[in-house]
Amino acid sequence: MSVPIAKSTSPAATADAELLAVLIDILRGFELTASDFVVRLSSRTAWQQFFANAGGKPEDEYEFFQIVDKLEHLSWAAVVRQASTTFAKIIFDPFSS
């Protein structure tokens, strides 16, 4: 399940976080444990900062985010195939420089 969360500075973010907490409590009520489900959170702002700090070019940002958006839905091998040479260093070895 993918649940978009508002910016953390937004009052709505608190409500979104509480909704996620309730969802987790419901799943636990069905006797599911941490090994049965995963809650993933992502921040577009954090990804933008990561891309910029790793030397990404503004004109390549759209393609980069297309790859990031697929990380959760495709196998790692499929993501690697789709990543162009331009993004290989940023995605797979961002701290090498």
Sequence and secondary structure as in RCSB ss.txt:
>XXXX:A:sequence
MSVPIAKSTSPAATADAELLAVLIDILRGFELTASDFVVRLSSRTAWQQFFANAGGKPEDEYEFFQIVDKLEHLS
WAAVVRQASTTFAKIIFDPFSS
>XXXX:A:secstr
       TTSHHHHHHHHHHHHHHHHHHHTT  TTT       HHHHHHHHHHTT  GGGHHHHHHHHHHTTTS 
HHHHHHHS HHHHHHHH TT  
